[in-house]
Amino acid sequence: MLEECLGVSEKDRLLCYMERGTILYDMNAYKESTEVLLKASRLIKEQDIINIADQSSSVLINDRILTYKGEYSERLWVHTFLMMNFLLQYNYESALVEAKQALEVFDEYPDSLKDDYFTRALIALCFENMNMPDDARIEYDKLAEGLGGTAPGPEPAATGKGELILFIGEGRVPQKTSIETVIPPSIRISIPRYRDCSEPLPVIIRTDDIIDSPFEITTDMGDVAQTSLNERASQYLARQTLRAGAKEAIARKVGDKNEFAEVIVRAILFISEEADTRSWETLPGSLTLVRLSLDPGVHTVEVSSGNSGTAFINEIDINEGKRLYRAIRF
């Protein structure tokens, strides 16, 4: 079904691009993942033009009728994965383009996305790669502010060292579900929310059998997704109120002519109420950025995370003054 997304409804096309892009990323097919996620990025911009027909239908039926435009967090994470893809391909210029677009999303939805520390650190890294230290420092200062005033910026690279940078994804982002409320005589309110999830497990790094304490930044994707959903609560509550009023008016109008028909109409309208629980389901539950300063030469790096197992990166060849990128998914 995900192949080229040709058989997917236009209303769900963005979801298909995002799911396919993540799967390709996890398969280390970074070029193919980039191509798909760039389609997602373009589609998000195109969909910002409100579809009036969509909005009108949702007033009478439910929010699943609407074209899916992505949660605020998902809009940001399209650029996050594109940054990682470009960095893994050592295309620093394109990674910086995505970093600047990610900053625009941060600026548009600051309260929703303030706890996405991983993406903020990734943006700073993109500025570093392009020798823009002042811009990188601005992002590290924002990161420090978000983390309670600590100084999360990485130590300056030591002379004669190289750097290994890891993008570590763990688990699965929580699925969307719904909270149901019934108001007599037949009004059903269905509100989307994300399922509760456990906190990300700490990552343990060993280099050549020695435990390291590298620069490390983690984002709990479930927390950011729920905050993002909460920020637009007023939108779907407004639609719910309009829809409940419209459905009640329709039922009473039918009841003026036929009481039995009113019962049938109320039942149909009750059943049709359904929260929009669509979401980007192949996302990891957490993303961690790790930066390891290493001596030039060949190293073995061991990465473990709770009960998720251990990943070995064998024969990592570090060059002086260079950065090497690897992605791991538990």
Residue frames relative to the residue before (quaternion, step in Angstrom):
aa qw qx qy qz dx dy dz
M 1.0000 0.0000 0.0000 0.0000 0.00 0.00 0.00
L 0.6981 0.4824 -0.2728 0.4533 3.58 1.03 -0.80
E 0.4869 0.6819 -0.4351 0.3297 3.60 1.21 -0.30
E 0.8460 -0.1021 -0.0056 0.5232 3.57 -0.44 1.32
C 0.3716 -0.7687 0.4531 0.2564 3.63 1.31 -0.06
L 0.3216 0.7899 -0.4755 0.2156 3.59 1.18 0.46
G 0.7397 0.4166 -0.2377 0.4719 3.59 1.06 -0.69
V 0.5383 0.6377 -0.3859 0.3931 3.55 1.29 0.18
S 0.5592 -0.6107 0.4480 0.3372 3.57 -1.02 0.80
E 0.5960 -0.5717 0.4271 0.3682 3.57 -1.13 0.68
K 0.6221 0.5635 -0.3412 0.4230 3.60 1.07 -0.68
D 0.7655 0.3223 -0.1710 0.5300 3.58 1.17 -0.57
R 0.3482 0.7795 -0.4721 0.2198 3.59 1.26 0.13
L 0.6342 0.5296 -0.3424 0.4472 3.60 0.95 -0.80
L 0.6362 0.5299 -0.3284 0.4546 3.59 0.93 -0.86
C 0.6506 0.5227 -0.3208 0.4477 3.57 0.92 -0.89
Y 0.6482 0.5112 -0.3213 0.4640 3.59 0.92 -0.86
M 0.6759 0.4976 -0.3054 0.4498 3.59 0.88 -0.91
E 0.6648 0.4943 -0.3128 0.4646 3.60 0.91 -0.90
R 0.6693 0.4980 -0.3007 0.4621 3.57 0.88 -0.94
G 0.6485 0.5296 -0.3216 0.4423 3.58 0.97 -0.82
T 0.6626 0.4994 -0.3056 0.4671 3.58 0.99 -0.81
I 0.6453 0.5237 -0.3224 0.4532 3.58 0.95 -0.87
L 0.6582 0.4970 -0.3071 0.4748 3.58 0.94 -0.85
Y 0.6099 0.5431 -0.3415 0.4652 3.58 1.06 -0.75
D 0.6904 0.4766 -0.2827 0.4650 3.59 0.88 -0.94
M 0.6549 0.4825 -0.3028 0.4966 3.59 1.25 -0.39
N 0.4648 -0.6919 0.4137 0.3661 3.58 1.38 0.08
A 0.4618 0.6435 -0.4661 0.3941 3.58 1.20 0.50
Y 0.0601 -0.8817 0.4670 0.0283 3.54 0.67 1.17
K 0.6311 0.5285 -0.3402 0.4547 3.59 1.00 -0.72
E 0.6811 0.4786 -0.2849 0.4753 3.59 0.89 -0.95
S 0.6238 0.5365 -0.3287 0.4637 3.58 1.04 -0.79
T 0.6317 0.5435 -0.3204 0.4505 3.56 1.00 -0.87
E 0.6560 0.5255 -0.3150 0.4409 3.58 0.87 -0.95
V 0.6867 0.4804 -0.2852 0.4650 3.59 0.94 -0.89
L 0.6977 0.4730 -0.2842 0.4568 3.59 0.88 -0.90
L 0.5778 0.5453 -0.3820 0.4722 3.59 1.17 -0.42
K 0.6007 0.5299 -0.3504 0.4855 3.59 1.13 -0.61
A 0.6381 0.5225 -0.3240 0.4635 3.58 1.00 -0.83
S 0.6512 0.5234 -0.3139 0.4510 3.58 0.95 -0.89
R 0.6661 0.4882 -0.3012 0.4767 3.58 0.95 -0.86
L 0.6493 0.5287 -0.3203 0.4431 3.58 0.98 -0.84
I 0.6082 0.5533 -0.3550 0.4448 3.60 1.01 -0.75
K 0.6618 0.4970 -0.3067 0.4701 3.58 0.95 -0.86
E 0.6558 0.5115 -0.3137 0.4582 3.58 0.98 -0.84
Q 0.7020 0.4914 -0.2703 0.4390 3.57 0.98 -0.85
D 0.4996 0.6595 -0.4328 0.3578 3.58 1.20 -0.14
I 0.5579 0.5306 -0.3977 0.4990 3.57 1.31 -0.12
I 0.3975 -0.7546 0.4690 0.2294 3.60 -0.46 1.22
N 0.3019 -0.7295 0.5905 0.1670 3.53 -0.98 0.96
I 0.3454 -0.7776 0.4885 0.1932 3.59 -0.31 1.28
A 0.6331 0.5342 -0.3364 0.4479 3.60 0.97 -0.79
D 0.6046 0.5596 -0.3297 0.4611 3.55 1.08 -0.83
Q 0.6980 0.4912 -0.2726 0.4441 3.54 0.77 -1.11
S 0.6572 0.5200 -0.3143 0.4459 3.59 0.97 -0.85
S 0.6561 0.5118 -0.3129 0.4580 3.58 0.95 -0.85
S 0.6607 0.5292 -0.3204 0.4252 3.58 0.94 -0.85
V 0.5783 0.5909 -0.3812 0.4137 3.61 1.14 -0.55
L 0.7652 0.3687 -0.1913 0.4918 3.58 1.01 -0.77
I 0.7594 0.3537 -0.2062 0.5057 3.64 1.06 -0.52
N 0.6171 -0.4984 0.3565 0.4937 3.63 0.13 -1.25
D 0.6925 -0.5135 0.3221 0.3912 3.56 -1.30 0.25
R 0.5553 0.6112 -0.4039 0.3936 3.62 1.17 -0.31
I 0.5381 0.6105 -0.3989 0.4227 3.58 1.27 -0.24
L 0.6012 0.5954 -0.3479 0.4037 3.57 1.16 -0.63
T 0.5191 -0.5797 0.5198 0.3525 3.55 -1.24 0.49
Y 0.4041 -0.7267 0.4965 0.2492 3.59 -0.79 0.98
K 0.1283 -0.8290 0.5440 0.0175 3.55 -0.65 1.19
G 0.5738 -0.6149 0.3719 0.3928 3.58 1.27 0.06
E 0.4672 -0.6240 0.5432 0.3119 3.55 -1.11 0.71
Y 0.6678 -0.4868 0.3600 0.4330 3.57 -1.22 0.37
S 0.6523 0.5191 -0.3111 0.4564 3.58 0.99 -0.86
E 0.6642 0.5070 -0.3132 0.4512 3.59 0.95 -0.84
R 0.6038 0.5486 -0.3522 0.4587 3.57 1.08 -0.67
L 0.6519 0.4966 -0.3051 0.4850 3.56 1.05 -0.78
W 0.7061 0.5004 -0.2802 0.4155 3.59 0.84 -0.97
V 0.4996 0.5985 -0.4419 0.4437 3.59 1.21 -0.23
H 0.6940 0.4484 -0.2673 0.4959 3.59 0.94 -0.90
T 0.5887 0.5706 -0.3668 0.4396 3.60 1.10 -0.63
F 0.7054 0.4445 -0.2679 0.4828 3.57 0.82 -0.96
L 0.6166 0.5238 -0.3553 0.4682 3.59 1.08 -0.58
M 0.6157 0.5283 -0.3492 0.4689 3.60 1.02 -0.71
M 0.6679 0.4919 -0.3068 0.4667 3.58 0.88 -0.93
N 0.6341 0.5368 -0.3317 0.4470 3.58 0.95 -0.85
F 0.6949 0.4728 -0.2837 0.4616 3.57 0.83 -0.98
L 0.6488 0.5089 -0.3271 0.4616 3.61 0.98 -0.77
L 0.6519 0.5063 -0.3116 0.4707 3.58 1.02 -0.77
Q 0.6907 0.4037 -0.2665 0.5376 3.58 1.29 -0.32
Y 0.4202 -0.7378 0.4272 0.3108 3.59 1.39 0.12
N 0.4241 0.6503 -0.4913 0.3948 3.53 1.07 0.86
Y 0.1347 -0.8630 0.4843 0.0504 3.54 0.38 1.32
E 0.6195 0.5554 -0.3565 0.4250 3.60 1.03 -0.70
S 0.6906 0.4637 -0.2848 0.4764 3.58 0.88 -0.92
A 0.5994 0.5528 -0.3588 0.4543 3.58 1.11 -0.65
L 0.6482 0.5143 -0.3168 0.4637 3.59 1.02 -0.78
V 0.5967 0.5542 -0.3589 0.4560 3.61 1.06 -0.70
E 0.6806 0.4731 -0.2833 0.4824 3.57 0.94 -0.90
A 0.6035 0.5583 -0.3529 0.4468 3.59 1.07 -0.71
K 0.6723 0.4890 -0.2989 0.4687 3.59 0.94 -0.85
Q 0.6433 0.4980 -0.3269 0.4809 3.59 1.06 -0.68
A 0.6132 0.5360 -0.3431 0.4680 3.58 1.10 -0.70
L 0.6293 0.5321 -0.3345 0.4572 3.59 1.02 -0.75
E 0.6139 0.5416 -0.3475 0.4572 3.59 1.07 -0.67
V 0.6498 0.4952 -0.3146 0.4832 3.58 1.03 -0.78
F 0.6064 0.5415 -0.3419 0.4713 3.60 1.03 -0.79
D 0.6862 0.4910 -0.2859 0.4541 3.58 0.89 -0.95
E 0.6704 0.5090 -0.2998 0.4490 3.58 1.07 -0.73
Y 0.8031 0.1463 -0.0548 0.5750 3.59 1.06 -0.77
P 0.0126 -0.8706 0.4915 0.0166 3.63 0.74 1.01
D 0.6865 0.4835 -0.3024 0.4511 3.61 0.90 -0.83
S 0.6475 0.5355 -0.3157 0.4407 3.58 1.04 -0.76
L 0.8149 0.3297 -0.1091 0.4641 3.56 0.92 -0.94
K 0.3712 0.7834 -0.4513 0.2118 3.58 1.27 0.03
D 0.7162 0.4479 -0.2618 0.4668 3.63 1.12 -0.56
D 0.5016 0.6179 -0.4579 0.3961 3.60 1.20 0.30
Y 0.1044 -0.8468 0.5214 0.0120 3.53 0.34 1.34
F 0.5965 0.5876 -0.3604 0.4112 3.59 1.05 -0.77
T 0.6994 0.4671 -0.2858 0.4592 3.59 0.77 -1.02
R 0.6221 0.5383 -0.3431 0.4533 3.58 1.03 -0.76
A 0.6737 0.4783 -0.2940 0.4805 3.62 0.94 -0.86
L 0.6237 0.5400 -0.3338 0.4561 3.57 1.09 -0.70
I 0.6207 0.5310 -0.3308 0.4725 3.58 1.04 -0.78
A 0.6444 0.5190 -0.3202 0.4614 3.58 0.94 -0.90
L 0.6372 0.5299 -0.3229 0.4570 3.57 1.00 -0.83
C 0.6348 0.5286 -0.3311 0.4560 3.59 1.00 -0.79
F 0.6382 0.5011 -0.3239 0.4865 3.60 1.05 -0.72
E 0.6253 0.5403 -0.3410 0.4481 3.59 0.98 -0.79
N 0.6555 0.5382 -0.3141 0.4265 3.57 0.90 -0.93
M 0.7299 0.3924 -0.2192 0.5150 3.57 1.13 -0.67
N 0.4877 -0.6985 0.4065 0.3302 3.57 1.30 0.46
M 0.4485 0.6369 -0.4802 0.4032 3.55 0.86 1.10
P 0.0747 -0.8689 0.4878 0.0384 3.60 0.59 1.15
D 0.6241 0.5460 -0.3549 0.4318 3.61 1.02 -0.69
D 0.6625 0.4881 -0.3048 0.4794 3.59 0.97 -0.84
A 0.6289 0.5276 -0.3332 0.4638 3.56 1.04 -0.77
R 0.6564 0.5207 -0.3166 0.4447 3.60 0.93 -0.88
I 0.5950 0.5551 -0.3668 0.4510 3.62 1.05 -0.68
E 0.6831 0.4776 -0.2885 0.4712 3.59 0.93 -0.89
Y 0.6462 0.5025 -0.3280 0.4715 3.61 0.99 -0.71
D 0.6176 0.5287 -0.3444 0.4696 3.60 1.09 -0.66
K 0.6459 0.4988 -0.3161 0.4838 3.60 1.01 -0.79
L 0.6250 0.5352 -0.3234 0.4673 3.55 1.08 -0.78
A 0.6505 0.5137 -0.3088 0.4665 3.59 0.96 -0.89
E 0.6417 0.5236 -0.3176 0.4618 3.57 1.00 -0.85
G 0.6762 0.5008 -0.2898 0.4560 3.58 0.94 -0.87
L 0.7138 0.4326 -0.2380 0.4966 3.56 1.15 -0.66
G 0.6646 -0.5549 0.2971 0.4027 3.56 1.20 0.39
G 0.7238 -0.4721 0.2498 0.4368 3.55 1.09 0.60
T 0.4764 0.6471 -0.4602 0.3775 3.59 1.24 0.07
A 0.4238 -0.6897 0.5241 0.2647 3.58 -1.27 0.29
P 0.0879 -0.8670 0.4894 0.0340 3.60 0.09 1.26
G 0.4342 0.7170 -0.4657 0.2839 3.60 1.20 -0.11
P 0.5192 -0.6509 0.4506 0.3221 3.61 -1.02 0.74
E 0.5692 -0.5673 0.4581 0.3798 3.55 -1.20 0.47
P 0.5640 -0.5847 0.4423 0.3801 3.62 -1.04 0.64
A 0.5543 -0.6258 0.4345 0.3352 3.55 -1.00 0.85
A 0.4057 -0.7197 0.5133 0.2325 3.55 -0.83 1.04
T 0.5882 -0.5725 0.4373 0.3673 3.54 -1.16 0.62
G 0.8065 0.2631 -0.2015 0.4897 3.55 -0.93 0.88
K 0.6216 0.5365 -0.3427 0.4564 3.60 1.26 0.10
G 0.2300 -0.7047 0.6408 0.1999 3.52 -1.42 0.20
E 0.3241 -0.7609 0.5320 0.1815 3.58 -1.23 0.13
L 0.1843 -0.7371 0.6413 0.1070 3.53 -1.10 0.87
I 0.0960 -0.7962 0.5969 0.0219 3.57 -0.78 1.06
L 0.1326 -0.8060 0.5766 0.0164 3.54 -0.78 1.14
F 0.1650 -0.7217 0.6631 0.1101 3.53 -1.14 0.81
I 0.0439 -0.8357 0.5461 -0.0377 3.58 -0.34 1.26
G 0.0819 -0.7822 0.6172 0.0212 3.55 -0.72 1.12
E 0.0651 -0.8151 0.5756 -0.0031 3.56 -0.92 0.93
G 0.8579 0.1510 -0.1070 0.4792 3.55 -1.07 0.83
R 0.4915 -0.6267 0.5137 0.3189 3.54 -1.29 -0.46
V 0.5185 -0.6131 0.4932 0.3349 3.55 -1.07 0.75
P 0.5605 -0.6098 0.4218 0.3688 3.65 -0.98 0.70
Q 0.4578 -0.6678 0.5134 0.2845 3.55 -1.15 0.62
K 0.4962 -0.6178 0.5154 0.3263 3.52 -1.25 0.46
T 0.0261 -0.7566 0.6529 0.0231 3.53 -1.15 0.72
S 0.4025 -0.7185 0.5012 0.2658 3.61 -1.14 -0.31
I 0.2907 -0.6962 0.6257 0.1983 3.53 -1.31 0.49
E 0.1882 -0.8147 0.5447 0.0648 3.57 -0.68 1.14
T 0.0051 -0.7694 0.6387 -0.0135 3.56 -1.06 0.87
V 0.1573 -0.7860 0.5929 0.0769 3.59 -0.93 0.92
I 0.1025 -0.7761 0.6217 0.0241 3.55 -0.89 1.06
P 0.4519 -0.7022 0.4714 0.2835 3.62 -0.65 1.07
P 0.5575 -0.1571 -0.8106 -0.0861 1.51 -2.15 1.23
S 0.8455 0.0040 0.0341 0.5329 3.64 0.96 -0.64
I 0.4058 0.7050 -0.4860 0.3196 3.57 1.10 0.66
R 0.1047 -0.7917 0.6015 0.0205 3.55 -0.79 1.09
I 0.1340 -0.7743 0.6163 0.0524 3.55 -0.82 1.06
S 0.0290 -0.8035 0.5939 -0.0298 3.58 -0.74 1.07
I 0.0749 -0.8284 0.5541 -0.0329 3.57 -0.40 1.31
P 0.3715 -0.7346 0.5153 0.2385 3.64 -0.80 0.91
R 0.1011 0.7572 -0.6438 0.0434 3.55 -1.22 0.60
Y 0.4705 -0.6439 0.5140 0.3159 3.56 -1.27 0.31
R 0.5350 -0.6090 0.4745 0.3431 3.56 -1.08 0.69
D 0.5614 -0.5833 0.4563 0.3693 3.56 -1.17 0.53
C 0.0819 -0.7965 0.5979 0.0371 3.57 -1.11 0.63
S 0.5449 -0.6086 0.4672 0.3382 3.53 -1.25 0.43
E 0.5918 -0.5786 0.4264 0.3649 3.55 -1.22 0.47
P 0.5966 -0.5718 0.4109 0.3850 3.60 -1.10 0.59
L 0.4264 -0.6913 0.5230 0.2584 3.55 -1.05 0.77
P 0.5498 -0.6220 0.4323 0.3521 3.61 -1.05 0.64
V 0.3635 -0.7156 0.5597 0.2063 3.53 -1.14 0.72
I 0.1605 -0.7758 0.6055 0.0759 3.57 -0.94 0.92
I 0.1355 -0.8019 0.5814 0.0254 3.55 -0.77 1.12
R 0.0241 -0.7664 0.6419 0.0081 3.56 -0.97 0.93
T 0.1038 -0.7767 0.6197 0.0431 3.53 -0.90 0.98
D 0.8224 -0.0796 -0.0033 0.5634 3.57 -0.59 1.18
D 0.7014 -0.5043 0.2282 0.4490 3.57 1.02 1.08
I 0.6137 0.5041 -0.3640 0.4867 3.60 1.24 0.30
I 0.4302 -0.7048 0.5021 0.2570 3.60 -0.83 1.02
D 0.2127 -0.7872 0.5720 0.0884 3.56 -0.85 1.04
S 0.2095 -0.7254 0.6335 0.1690 3.56 -1.35 0.31
P 0.0206 0.8571 -0.5133 0.0370 3.58 0.46 1.20
F 0.6294 -0.4379 0.4468 0.4610 3.53 -1.36 -0.09
E 0.0740 0.8170 -0.5572 0.1289 3.57 -0.68 1.12
I 0.0032 0.7892 -0.6122 0.0485 3.58 -0.84 1.05
T 0.0794 -0.8183 0.5692 0.0009 3.60 -0.83 1.03
T 0.1652 -0.7439 0.6386 0.1073 3.53 -1.20 0.71
D 0.2972 -0.7000 0.6220 0.1865 3.56 -1.00 0.92
M 0.3253 -0.7964 0.4783 0.1767 3.56 -0.21 1.30
G 0.6305 0.5510 -0.3353 0.4318 3.58 1.03 -0.75
D 0.6512 0.5174 -0.3136 0.4580 3.58 0.97 -0.87
V 0.6787 0.4826 -0.2955 0.4682 3.57 0.90 -0.94
A 0.6339 0.5357 -0.3303 0.4495 3.59 1.01 -0.81
Q 0.6784 0.4839 -0.2989 0.4651 3.60 0.92 -0.88
T 0.6263 0.5243 -0.3336 0.4708 3.59 1.00 -0.77
S 0.6399 0.5288 -0.3105 0.4630 3.54 1.01 -0.87
L 0.6588 0.5007 -0.3001 0.4746 3.58 0.97 -0.88
N 0.6446 0.5335 -0.3167 0.4467 3.58 0.98 -0.86
E 0.6356 0.5685 -0.3280 0.4064 3.58 1.03 -0.80
R 0.7467 0.3403 -0.2281 0.5240 3.59 1.10 -0.50
A 0.2515 0.8023 -0.5026 0.2012 3.57 1.23 0.47
S 0.6303 0.5544 -0.3452 0.4197 3.58 0.98 -0.79
Q 0.6182 0.5616 -0.3453 0.4280 3.59 1.09 -0.69
Y 0.7536 0.3776 -0.2463 0.4784 3.59 0.70 -1.01
L 0.5884 0.5441 -0.3869 0.4562 3.62 1.14 -0.40
A 0.6221 0.5301 -0.3375 0.4670 3.58 1.08 -0.71
R 0.6588 0.4940 -0.3083 0.4765 3.57 0.99 -0.84
Q 0.6228 0.5427 -0.3376 0.4512 3.59 1.04 -0.80
T 0.6603 0.5118 -0.3078 0.4553 3.58 0.96 -0.90
L 0.6483 0.5079 -0.3093 0.4755 3.58 0.95 -0.90
R 0.6847 0.5027 -0.2852 0.4440 3.54 0.89 -1.01
A 0.6412 0.5236 -0.3262 0.4563 3.59 0.96 -0.84
G 0.6616 0.5055 -0.3036 0.4633 3.58 0.97 -0.85
A 0.6586 0.5112 -0.3053 0.4601 3.56 0.99 -0.89
K 0.6707 0.4970 -0.3030 0.4597 3.58 0.92 -0.89
E 0.6440 0.5154 -0.3246 0.4629 3.59 0.99 -0.79
A 0.6465 0.5177 -0.3200 0.4600 3.58 1.00 -0.81
I 0.6378 0.5245 -0.3220 0.4631 3.59 1.02 -0.83
A 0.6664 0.5120 -0.3052 0.4479 3.59 0.90 -0.96
R 0.6797 0.4851 -0.2982 0.4624 3.59 0.90 -0.86
K 0.6170 0.5467 -0.3424 0.4507 3.56 1.05 -0.74
V 0.6563 0.4885 -0.3002 0.4904 3.58 1.01 -0.88
G 0.6629 0.5397 -0.2991 0.4241 3.57 1.00 -0.89
D 0.5613 0.6017 -0.3882 0.4150 3.58 1.18 -0.49
K 0.7434 0.3875 -0.2041 0.5056 3.56 1.16 -0.64
N 0.8105 -0.0075 0.0672 0.5818 3.58 1.03 -0.79
E 0.3507 -0.7691 0.4949 0.2016 3.60 -0.40 1.20
F 0.6445 0.5159 -0.3320 0.4564 3.60 0.97 -0.78
A 0.6385 0.5179 -0.3224 0.4692 3.58 0.99 -0.83
E 0.6032 0.5589 -0.3559 0.4438 3.60 1.07 -0.68
V 0.6336 0.5318 -0.3251 0.4583 3.57 0.98 -0.87
I 0.6630 0.5047 -0.2984 0.4654 3.59 0.93 -0.92
V 0.6672 0.5014 -0.3017 0.4609 3.57 0.91 -0.93
R 0.6386 0.5209 -0.3314 0.4594 3.58 0.95 -0.82
A 0.6450 0.5238 -0.3223 0.4535 3.59 0.97 -0.81
I 0.6627 0.5033 -0.3040 0.4638 3.56 0.94 -0.90
L 0.6827 0.4818 -0.2888 0.4674 3.57 0.89 -0.92
F 0.6092 0.5502 -0.3394 0.4593 3.59 1.11 -0.68
I 0.6946 0.4772 -0.2747 0.4630 3.57 0.86 -1.00
S 0.6585 0.5453 -0.3154 0.4118 3.58 1.01 -0.79
E 0.5751 0.5870 -0.3869 0.4183 3.60 1.19 -0.41
E 0.1849 0.7816 -0.5659 0.1860 3.56 -0.62 1.13
A 0.4388 -0.6932 0.5033 0.2714 3.56 -0.87 0.94
D 0.4544 -0.6512 0.5286 0.3001 3.55 -1.20 0.56
T 0.0293 -0.8330 0.5516 -0.0323 3.58 -0.22 1.28
R 0.3453 0.7237 -0.5220 0.2909 3.59 1.15 0.48
S 0.1479 0.7792 -0.5984 0.1139 3.56 -1.07 0.75
W 0.5802 -0.5540 0.4716 0.3661 3.55 -1.37 0.24
E 0.1344 -0.8815 0.4515 0.0313 3.57 0.11 1.34
T 0.6684 0.5116 -0.3175 0.4367 3.63 1.12 -0.38
L 0.3982 0.7037 -0.4859 0.3318 3.58 1.24 0.22
P 0.4936 -0.6207 0.4996 0.3485 3.60 -1.14 0.45
G 0.5763 -0.5875 0.4384 0.3614 3.57 -1.25 0.35
S 0.7860 0.0205 -0.0209 0.6175 3.57 1.23 -0.48
L 0.1763 -0.7419 0.6346 0.1255 3.53 -1.29 0.48
T 0.0711 -0.7997 0.5962 -0.0010 3.56 -0.88 1.01
L 0.2077 -0.7501 0.6187 0.1069 3.53 -0.99 0.95
V 0.0426 -0.7939 0.6062 -0.0188 3.57 -0.74 1.11
R 0.0728 -0.7861 0.6133 0.0227 3.57 -0.95 0.95
L 0.0842 -0.8151 0.5726 -0.0234 3.55 -0.55 1.28
S 0.2283 -0.7499 0.6067 0.1318 3.55 -0.82 1.02
L 0.0097 0.8342 -0.5456 0.0799 3.59 -0.56 1.18
D 0.5401 -0.5883 0.4886 0.3515 3.54 -1.24 0.49
P 0.5814 -0.5641 0.4335 0.3947 3.60 -1.09 0.55
G 0.5554 0.5847 -0.4551 0.3775 3.54 -1.09 0.75
V 0.6265 -0.5459 0.4162 0.3691 3.51 -1.38 -0.12
H 0.0322 -0.8055 0.5909 -0.0317 3.57 -0.86 1.02
T 0.2643 -0.6976 0.6323 0.2090 3.51 -1.41 0.27
V 0.1112 -0.7996 0.5897 0.0242 3.58 -0.74 1.09
E 0.1408 -0.7798 0.6087 0.0396 3.54 -0.94 1.04
V 0.0698 -0.7982 0.5983 -0.0080 3.56 -0.75 1.10
S 0.0396 0.7950 -0.6033 0.0492 3.58 -0.79 1.02
S 0.0638 -0.7967 0.6010 -0.0019 3.54 -1.18 0.67
G 0.8301 -0.2040 0.0957 0.5101 3.56 -0.31 1.30
N 0.7792 -0.2854 0.2459 0.5010 3.53 -0.86 -1.05
S 0.4625 0.7219 -0.4174 0.3012 3.57 1.27 0.16
G 0.6072 -0.5548 0.3650 0.4363 3.58 1.22 -0.09
T 0.4344 -0.6799 0.5345 0.2515 3.52 -1.36 -0.13
A 0.1880 -0.7615 0.6117 0.1027 3.54 -1.04 0.86
F 0.1807 -0.7768 0.5968 0.0884 3.56 -0.95 0.92
I 0.1148 -0.7471 0.6507 0.0717 3.53 -0.98 0.91
N 0.1327 -0.8472 0.5138 0.0260 3.54 -0.10 1.33
E 0.8664 0.1190 -0.0919 0.4762 3.51 -1.27 0.64
I 0.1507 0.7710 -0.5860 0.1986 3.52 0.73 1.17
D 0.1837 -0.8051 0.5591 0.0748 3.57 -0.55 1.16
I 0.1275 -0.8195 0.5584 0.0183 3.56 -0.29 1.32
N 0.1624 -0.7791 0.6007 0.0765 3.56 -0.94 0.98
E 0.5870 -0.6029 0.4117 0.3499 3.55 -1.05 0.77
G 0.8519 0.1561 -0.1345 0.4814 3.53 -0.96 1.00
K 0.6468 0.5134 -0.3149 0.4679 3.59 1.28 0.12
R 0.3145 -0.7168 0.5868 0.2071 3.55 -1.30 0.45
L 0.1412 -0.7646 0.6261 0.0588 3.53 -1.08 0.87
Y 0.1923 -0.8119 0.5471 0.0672 3.58 -0.87 0.99
R 0.0436 0.7705 -0.6351 0.0319 3.54 -1.12 0.81
A 0.2255 -0.7595 0.5962 0.1295 3.58 -1.17 0.66
I 0.0762 -0.7786 0.6227 0.0152 3.58 -1.03 0.87
R 0.0575 -0.7847 0.6160 0.0386 3.58 -1.04 0.79
F 0.1858 -0.7661 0.6089 0.0884 3.56 -0.76 1.12
